[in-house]
Amino acid sequence: MQKIELMAPAGNFESLQAALDNGADSIYFGVEQLNMRARASINFTLDDLPEIAERCQVKNVRTYLTLNTIIYDHDLSIVKTLIQKAKDSNITAVIAMDQAVIMAAREIGMEVHISTQINITNIETVKFYAMFADTMVLSRELSLRQVKKITEQIEKEQVKGPSGKLVEIEIFGHGALCMAVSGKCYLSLHSHNSSANRGACKQNCRKKYTVIDQESGFEIELDNEYMMSPKDLCTIDILDQVADAGIKVLKIEGRGRAPEYVANVIKCYRQAIDSLEEGTFDKDKVVSWMKELEKVYNRGFWNGYYLGQKLGEWSVGSGSHATQKKVYIGKGQHYFPKSQIGEFKIEAFDLSVGDTILVTGPTTGAKEVEVAQMLVNDEQLSKASKGDLVTIPLGFRIRPSDKLYKIVENKVEA
């Protein structure tokens, strides 16, 4: 069994570094517009491409630029500029849906991956796109049995991409799911003239709805008013079955989510994939990983359609069901490398010995640590308040731009 490539989302440099620090094999990201998270995350700029490539190359991590929206004629020059800049910056591949993007990348010899927006569901479609791409993301609605049939046929029929290697199959492994087939939704365009297929989704499906009989005026009773908001996909408990399906790449959704989400989810799936390879994957570890995954943003979990389920499972409320949340309390001031001590200015609330803190920054990524001891205004104390300068022993470097958060329990409404 070939080891699965773990692909991490990055909506900014904080998340990028968090992914690198926690064991991602590859990173996917968007640049400004023309990607499916154009308005859901900060996104990078063209000028960021060399730094993205450089940071990832140091850790032998592959880089994928997402250009997977609908493309119009007036976008074509931008597309060519983006792809050329990506190639010049040594970005590994482009994730594409539109044939114009696919051809533009192929013309300059850049590797292409086919986006889930294409909705590949059978081997013949794989054969067609093998003329252009080495990696393909299958439709999210397929079962693992259907996925396995496709990967077996690729092997049996020796379906190869432009590189001359067998086509690699990628699937989504964790994160938000769209109510529409493989993300092709038109609700946002209809209600707000803001196209989800251009990266400008207004999240209509995440709202609460009522259903009214127009003839009688009676409201139809529903078990769940969030009838279009799917729970988040989670496959860590069935990862052995996912691996058995023959997939080569496991994609974690979350370019619009916080860096601590990326750090936590990538860390858990890295451990799970390594456990599979080592033969130590078991139920006790799954329980532990699930508890960790529940700490960060989620809408509840289900296995998607992978086990043959025909209907979706819907979230029971708005927002996150995470068991923990972060509270901003201050920012970095200075780092003392010899003693490995970080200095912070407390700007809100308080901080006590025993608290868990989260430090985030473009270079730092997302680091969590428990406060074992601290100096408050150069005095050994157990509590710091707004306005205090605190120094804390850390196992990592901080920067003046870093933000300091306290991790607290989050009460989730049933």
TINUBA-90313 format. One record per residue (C-alpha): x, y, z. Coordinates in steps of 0.05 Angstrom, whole numbers, plus 5000, padded with zeros to 4 digits. Last residue first. Example, Ala and Ser with C-alpha at 12.3 -4.5 7.8 and 13.67 -1.06 7.14 Angstrom:
TINUBA-90313
+------+------+------+
|    x |    y |    z |
+------+------+------+
| 5273 | 4979 | 5143 |
| 5246 | 4910 | 5156 |
+------+------+------+
END
This chain:
TINUBA-90313
+------+------+------+
|    x |    y |    z |
+------+------+------+
| 4450 | 5430 | 5434 |
| 4484 | 5496 | 5447 |
| 4560 | 5490 | 5449 |
| 4596 | 5517 | 5510 |
| 4668 | 5530 | 5489 |
| 4724 | 5515 | 5537 |
| 4781 | 5565 | 5536 |
| 4846 | 5573 | 5496 |
| 4881 | 5639 | 5511 |
| 4906 | 5678 | 5451 |
| 4970 | 5716 | 5435 |
| 4981 | 5749 | 5367 |
| 5049 | 5751 | 5334 |
| 5074 | 5814 | 5299 |
| 5131 | 5824 | 5350 |
| 5157 | 5754 | 5333 |
| 5159 | 5688 | 5371 |
| 5211 | 5633 | 5371 |
| 5194 | 5563 | 5395 |
| 5201 | 5519 | 5457 |
| 5173 | 5573 | 5502 |
| 5188 | 5599 | 5572 |
| 5139 | 5657 | 5587 |
| 5152 | 5731 | 5598 |
| 5095 | 5777 | 5616 |
| 5085 | 5852 | 5608 |
| 5021 | 5875 | 5643 |
| 4970 | 5923 | 5614 |
| 4910 | 5876 | 5622 |
| 4922 | 5825 | 5676 |
| 4974 | 5772 | 5694 |
| 4967 | 5715 | 5744 |
| 5014 | 5665 | 5777 |
| 5069 | 5713 | 5795 |
| 5146 | 5715 | 5790 |
| 5162 | 5789 | 5783 |
| 5194 | 5821 | 5721 |
| 5129 | 5857 | 5702 |
| 5095 | 5789 | 5706 |
| 5144 | 5731 | 5702 |
| 5116 | 5665 | 5680 |
| 5109 | 5591 | 5697 |
| 5080 | 5528 | 5667 |
| 5038 | 5563 | 5615 |
| 5011 | 5507 | 5571 |
| 5032 | 5510 | 5497 |
| 4998 | 5518 | 5430 |
| 5033 | 5541 | 5366 |
| 5001 | 5567 | 5302 |
| 5045 | 5591 | 5246 |
| 5106 | 5628 | 5273 |
| 5124 | 5661 | 5206 |
| 5057 | 5693 | 5190 |
| 5037 | 5694 | 5263 |
| 4997 | 5655 | 5315 |
| 5010 | 5641 | 5389 |
| 4959 | 5598 | 5426 |
| 4959 | 5594 | 5502 |
| 4937 | 5540 | 5549 |
| 4926 | 5565 | 5620 |
| 4962 | 5530 | 5678 |
| 4994 | 5595 | 5703 |
| 4944 | 5650 | 5693 |
| 4928 | 5701 | 5639 |
| 4879 | 5758 | 5642 |
| 4828 | 5796 | 5599 |
| 4854 | 5842 | 5544 |
| 4919 | 5876 | 5522 |
| 4971 | 5833 | 5556 |
| 5039 | 5851 | 5526 |
| 5081 | 5790 | 5510 |
| 5153 | 5768 | 5521 |
| 5178 | 5701 | 5497 |
| 5233 | 5661 | 5531 |
| 5280 | 5612 | 5497 |
| 5336 | 5628 | 5547 |
| 5388 | 5640 | 5493 |
| 5336 | 5663 | 5441 |
| 5303 | 5719 | 5481 |
| 5241 | 5738 | 5441 |
| 5207 | 5805 | 5443 |
| 5139 | 5840 | 5442 |
| 5086 | 5789 | 5421 |
| 5012 | 5808 | 5425 |
| 4955 | 5805 | 5474 |
| 4893 | 5771 | 5502 |
| 4852 | 5746 | 5443 |
| 4804 | 5690 | 5464 |
| 4808 | 5623 | 5428 |
| 4753 | 5571 | 5428 |
| 4745 | 5499 | 5452 |
| 4693 | 5444 | 5445 |
| 4681 | 5463 | 5372 |
| 4609 | 5460 | 5349 |
| 4619 | 5519 | 5302 |
| 4568 | 5564 | 5269 |
| 4493 | 5554 | 5263 |
| 4456 | 5496 | 5292 |
| 4437 | 5422 | 5283 |
| 4484 | 5406 | 5225 |
| 4455 | 5361 | 5172 |
| 4471 | 5290 | 5151 |
| 4467 | 5277 | 5077 |
| 4425 | 5225 | 5042 |
| 4449 | 5165 | 5002 |
| 4499 | 5134 | 5051 |
| 4545 | 5085 | 5014 |
| 4603 | 5085 | 5063 |
| 4638 | 5142 | 5027 |
| 4577 | 5188 | 5023 |
| 4601 | 5235 | 5077 |
| 4633 | 5203 | 5138 |
| 4598 | 5249 | 5188 |
| 4620 | 5303 | 5236 |
| 4591 | 5362 | 5274 |
| 4594 | 5433 | 5247 |
| 4668 | 5440 | 5261 |
| 4718 | 5492 | 5283 |
| 4771 | 5465 | 5331 |
| 4767 | 5423 | 5394 |
| 4727 | 5367 | 5361 |
| 4788 | 5346 | 5320 |
| 4826 | 5332 | 5385 |
| 4770 | 5289 | 5413 |
| 4766 | 5252 | 5347 |
| 4840 | 5238 | 5348 |
| 4836 | 5206 | 5417 |
| 4777 | 5162 | 5397 |
| 4814 | 5142 | 5334 |
| 4875 | 5123 | 5374 |
| 4833 | 5076 | 5418 |
| 4801 | 5047 | 5356 |
| 4866 | 5024 | 5324 |
| 4920 | 5043 | 5273 |
| 4986 | 5012 | 5295 |
| 5006 | 4978 | 5229 |
| 5064 | 5026 | 5217 |
| 5035 | 5052 | 5152 |
| 4966 | 5060 | 5182 |
| 4997 | 5095 | 5243 |
| 5033 | 5144 | 5197 |
| 4967 | 5161 | 5163 |
| 4933 | 5171 | 5231 |
| 4990 | 5213 | 5260 |
| 4990 | 5259 | 5199 |
| 4913 | 5261 | 5202 |
| 4915 | 5287 | 5274 |
| 4971 | 5338 | 5262 |
| 4938 | 5363 | 5198 |
| 4872 | 5374 | 5235 |
| 4903 | 5411 | 5294 |
| 4950 | 5456 | 5255 |
| 4899 | 5473 | 5202 |
| 4847 | 5490 | 5254 |
| 4899 | 5530 | 5293 |
| 4912 | 5570 | 5229 |
| 4839 | 5592 | 5224 |
| 4790 | 5570 | 5170 |
| 4777 | 5597 | 5100 |
| 4827 | 5551 | 5066 |
| 4795 | 5493 | 5104 |
| 4786 | 5427 | 5066 |
| 4836 | 5371 | 5079 |
| 4854 | 5331 | 5016 |
| 4877 | 5259 | 5019 |
| 4921 | 5240 | 4959 |
| 4939 | 5171 | 4932 |
| 4872 | 5135 | 4934 |
| 4872 | 5060 | 4929 |
| 4805 | 5045 | 4963 |
| 4843 | 5008 | 5017 |
| 4870 | 5075 | 5041 |
| 4799 | 5101 | 5051 |
| 4780 | 5037 | 5087 |
| 4838 | 5044 | 5136 |
| 4820 | 5118 | 5143 |
| 4751 | 5100 | 5168 |
| 4755 | 5135 | 5236 |
| 4797 | 5192 | 5206 |
| 4745 | 5203 | 5152 |
| 4710 | 5267 | 5174 |
| 4665 | 5310 | 5131 |
| 4632 | 5369 | 5165 |
| 4558 | 5368 | 5177 |
| 4515 | 5390 | 5119 |
| 4475 | 5455 | 5121 |
| 4413 | 5451 | 5076 |
| 4360 | 5431 | 5128 |
| 4384 | 5477 | 5183 |
| 4313 | 5479 | 5210 |
| 4319 | 5408 | 5236 |
| 4262 | 5361 | 5253 |
| 4217 | 5401 | 5208 |
| 4144 | 5421 | 5217 |
| 4110 | 5449 | 5155 |
| 4085 | 5520 | 5166 |
| 4013 | 5527 | 5146 |
| 3995 | 5580 | 5094 |
| 3943 | 5535 | 5063 |
| 3961 | 5538 | 4990 |
| 4032 | 5564 | 5000 |
| 4051 | 5507 | 5047 |
| 4108 | 5538 | 5087 |
| 4178 | 5510 | 5098 |
| 4223 | 5544 | 5150 |
| 4297 | 5557 | 5142 |
| 4359 | 5569 | 5186 |
| 4422 | 5591 | 5149 |
| 4484 | 5551 | 5130 |
| 4458 | 5536 | 5060 |
| 4458 | 5609 | 5040 |
| 4533 | 5612 | 5051 |
| 4545 | 5676 | 5011 |
| 4591 | 5641 | 4961 |
| 4639 | 5686 | 4924 |
| 4691 | 5638 | 4895 |
| 4669 | 5646 | 4823 |
| 4627 | 5582 | 4826 |
| 4595 | 5609 | 4889 |
| 4569 | 5666 | 4847 |
| 4545 | 5730 | 4880 |
| 4481 | 5757 | 4848 |
| 4454 | 5756 | 4920 |
| 4396 | 5708 | 4919 |
| 4404 | 5671 | 4853 |
| 4481 | 5674 | 4852 |
| 4483 | 5649 | 4924 |
| 4436 | 5592 | 4910 |
| 4475 | 5569 | 4848 |
| 4516 | 5512 | 4877 |
| 4568 | 5468 | 4841 |
| 4604 | 5444 | 4903 |
| 4613 | 5371 | 4884 |
| 4537 | 5363 | 4878 |
| 4506 | 5418 | 4920 |
| 4498 | 5416 | 4996 |
| 4570 | 5435 | 5004 |
| 4617 | 5399 | 5052 |
| 4664 | 5430 | 5102 |
| 4724 | 5393 | 5128 |
| 4760 | 5326 | 5123 |
| 4782 | 5273 | 5074 |
| 4768 | 5300 | 5004 |
| 4791 | 5253 | 4950 |
| 4852 | 5247 | 4904 |
| 4866 | 5195 | 4851 |
| 4934 | 5190 | 4818 |
| 4940 | 5175 | 4744 |
| 4994 | 5123 | 4730 |
| 5060 | 5155 | 4709 |
| 5080 | 5177 | 4639 |
| 5084 | 5250 | 4662 |
| 5026 | 5268 | 4615 |
| 4979 | 5222 | 4653 |
| 4974 | 5146 | 4652 |
| 4917 | 5097 | 4652 |
| 4950 | 5028 | 4658 |
| 4885 | 4990 | 4642 |
| 4889 | 4947 | 4705 |
| 4919 | 5001 | 4749 |
| 4870 | 5055 | 4728 |
| 4815 | 5003 | 4731 |
| 4833 | 4987 | 4804 |
| 4832 | 5062 | 4821 |
| 4762 | 5069 | 4790 |
| 4733 | 5008 | 4825 |
| 4763 | 5033 | 4891 |
| 4727 | 5100 | 4884 |
| 4661 | 5065 | 4871 |
| 4670 | 5022 | 4933 |
| 4692 | 5083 | 4972 |
| 4624 | 5115 | 4955 |
| 4621 | 5173 | 4906 |
| 4587 | 5239 | 4924 |
| 4651 | 5280 | 4932 |
| 4666 | 5273 | 4857 |
| 4737 | 5251 | 4845 |
| 4798 | 5296 | 4850 |
| 4846 | 5280 | 4793 |
| 4922 | 5277 | 4789 |
| 4967 | 5269 | 4728 |
| 4929 | 5316 | 4682 |
| 4920 | 5333 | 4609 |
| 4909 | 5270 | 4567 |
| 4890 | 5236 | 4632 |
| 4828 | 5280 | 4630 |
| 4796 | 5233 | 4579 |
| 4817 | 5169 | 4614 |
| 4789 | 5194 | 4680 |
| 4724 | 5209 | 4645 |
| 4723 | 5137 | 4620 |
| 4738 | 5111 | 4690 |
| 4676 | 5140 | 4723 |
| 4651 | 5194 | 4771 |
| 4691 | 5257 | 4756 |
| 4653 | 5319 | 4779 |
| 4693 | 5373 | 4743 |
| 4685 | 5416 | 4806 |
| 4728 | 5363 | 4842 |
| 4788 | 5397 | 4810 |
| 4834 | 5364 | 4759 |
| 4908 | 5370 | 4775 |
| 4955 | 5400 | 4722 |
| 5031 | 5400 | 4719 |
| 5061 | 5460 | 4681 |
| 5090 | 5450 | 4613 |
| 5078 | 5520 | 4585 |
| 5021 | 5499 | 4539 |
| 4995 | 5450 | 4591 |
| 4980 | 5505 | 4640 |
| 4942 | 5547 | 4590 |
| 4906 | 5485 | 4566 |
| 4880 | 5467 | 4636 |
| 4862 | 5539 | 4651 |
| 4821 | 5545 | 4587 |
| 4790 | 5477 | 4601 |
| 4760 | 5504 | 4665 |
| 4766 | 5462 | 4728 |
| 4838 | 5470 | 4749 |
| 4887 | 5455 | 4806 |
| 4955 | 5481 | 4782 |
| 5020 | 5445 | 4798 |
| 5088 | 5447 | 4833 |
| 5100 | 5522 | 4844 |
| 5171 | 5536 | 4821 |
| 5165 | 5612 | 4822 |
| 5171 | 5617 | 4746 |
| 5116 | 5565 | 4739 |
| 5070 | 5603 | 4786 |
| 5084 | 5669 | 4750 |
| 5067 | 5636 | 4684 |
| 5003 | 5607 | 4713 |
| 4981 | 5673 | 4743 |
| 4996 | 5713 | 4680 |
| 4959 | 5663 | 4636 |
| 4898 | 5665 | 4681 |
| 4899 | 5741 | 4684 |
| 4899 | 5744 | 4608 |
| 4841 | 5696 | 4605 |
| 4796 | 5730 | 4656 |
| 4761 | 5776 | 4607 |
| 4739 | 5716 | 4567 |
| 4704 | 5684 | 4626 |
| 4731 | 5629 | 4673 |
| 4689 | 5588 | 4721 |
| 4730 | 5576 | 4784 |
| 4785 | 5525 | 4796 |
| 4851 | 5564 | 4794 |
| 4880 | 5532 | 4857 |
| 4956 | 5535 | 4861 |
| 4987 | 5471 | 4887 |
| 5053 | 5466 | 4925 |
| 5092 | 5403 | 4942 |
| 5128 | 5397 | 5008 |
| 5202 | 5379 | 5010 |
| 5211 | 5416 | 5076 |
| 5256 | 5471 | 5048 |
| 5215 | 5468 | 4984 |
| 5153 | 5490 | 5022 |
| 5183 | 5555 | 5049 |
| 5214 | 5571 | 4981 |
| 5150 | 5558 | 4941 |
| 5108 | 5602 | 4987 |
| 5162 | 5656 | 4987 |
| 5165 | 5656 | 4910 |
| 5089 | 5659 | 4904 |
| 5077 | 5717 | 4952 |
| 5086 | 5771 | 4898 |
| 5026 | 5743 | 4861 |
| 4983 | 5755 | 4922 |
| 4958 | 5707 | 4975 |
| 4888 | 5694 | 4999 |
| 4853 | 5729 | 5058 |
| 4801 | 5674 | 5061 |
| 4727 | 5665 | 5045 |
| 4724 | 5716 | 4988 |
| 4765 | 5681 | 4935 |
| 4754 | 5612 | 4966 |
| 4736 | 5576 | 4902 |
| 4794 | 5607 | 4863 |
| 4794 | 5660 | 4808 |
| 4813 | 5719 | 4854 |
| 4873 | 5736 | 4897 |
| 4921 | 5676 | 4895 |
| 4892 | 5611 | 4922 |
| 4924 | 5556 | 4963 |
| 4941 | 5482 | 4964 |
| 4996 | 5452 | 5006 |
| 5031 | 5385 | 5002 |
| 5061 | 5331 | 5047 |
| 5033 | 5364 | 5110 |
| 5070 | 5345 | 5175 |
| 5049 | 5392 | 5230 |
| 5100 | 5448 | 5222 |
| 5087 | 5455 | 5147 |
| 5012 | 5460 | 5157 |
| 5019 | 5512 | 5212 |
| 5067 | 5551 | 5167 |
| 5016 | 5554 | 5112 |
| 4960 | 5571 | 5161 |
| 4997 | 5631 | 5187 |
| 5019 | 5650 | 5116 |
| 4947 | 5656 | 5092 |
| 4889 | 5615 | 5065 |
| 4929 | 5550 | 5067 |
| 4896 | 5481 | 5060 |
| 4934 | 5417 | 5073 |
| 4946 | 5356 | 5029 |
| 4967 | 5291 | 5061 |
| 4998 | 5243 | 5010 |
| 4977 | 5172 | 5025 |
| 5032 | 5119 | 5032 |
| 5030 | 5067 | 4978 |
| 5000 | 5000 | 5000 |
+------+------+------+
END
